[in-house]
Every structure is written in structure tokens, then in C-alpha cells.
Amino acid sequence: MHSTEICSSPWIEICEKAFDIGGGFSPGFAEAVCSQLAAQIGRAHGEAMADAFVAGATELAHFAAHGLEDNEDAIDAEREAVAVSRRIVRPVLEAKLQARLDALDEQAKGDPVPCPKCAEATESEGRRSRTWKSVLGPLSLKRRYSSCTQPECDAGIAPSQRILGLPDGEYTARLESE
């Protein structure tokens, strides 16, 4: 079984614990289930992924708790559902991408990075934050950035960003294709 799969037995355990913690089937029950699932996700993938899961689950719970207004129709409901689905998934995507950037940066630590413009040596400026606009909304990530050591060259590079397929521009490739 994959480390994130939850077969019947652990799922039943999670629900039983949540039932006890939440005091039965109540708003507390859903919160307790999320807490138990986040703990399991956190053990398998770290705190950032668990936090992302909770953020998405909170958004879903908020959407589920509110009915349609009298003036809303199916088109409005579907539009809102699509927007909510994007807000649910965005934190998880951001956590996955950040974990991959972290791993790539760690693997390449200390490796020389040639300048993309003049092929001379670059110097690391540490990790920089950067935001891309995506189909799910803004993705804010940190990655190691290096700039050319030659005074007449103004180029820089973020190798892990390129390996992961994040563009130099402000839009992800998926958003640009839509």
C-alpha cells in the first residue's frame, strides 16, 4: 500500500477517533476527521502538506455549509463550485511544488551553475520568493537563485525552477495555454 492510501481499517479508526473527539456527528466531527487525516498526511509528507490539506478541507467545509441564496441558479452554483475547487487544490499543489523545489535545491547545493547568457560562473543569492499566476490562483514558491559574477552581464538563473518547468514569466505554462 502506498504511504498515503487509507484502506478501510485505518479509515474506520480515524472516524472512530474523530467521533470521540468531536462528540458524535456534529460540526466538531468534520473538524476532528480533518485533524486526524492531516496528522496522517503530516507523518507521510510533512507539516507543510498537512497544513495545505487543512486549508483545502476548510475551504470545502465552508462551501458545503452554505446553501444557495434565493437569487442563485445552477449556473451561479457551478461557477462557485469551480472557484472553490481551485481554492481547495491550490495549497496542496503549492506544497507539492515547494517540496520538489526544496529537494532539487538541496541536491544541487554547491554545484557550479553557469550563467545562461555568457556561460561564466554564477553566485548564489540564496533562496528567493517568487509568485506565478496559475489556473488555480497565485503560487508563491521559494527557490535558489544565482546571478552572473561578470559585471557586464545581468543574467540570473534558478536551476530548480527550470527543472520543474516553471517559466521565467509571470504565468504558468498551463495558464498561458488557456
Summary of the structure (lengths in Angstrom):
residues: 178
radius of gyration: 21.4
end to end distance: 36.3
largest distance: 68.2
contacts: 474
relative contact order: 0.09
helix: 56%
strand: 17%
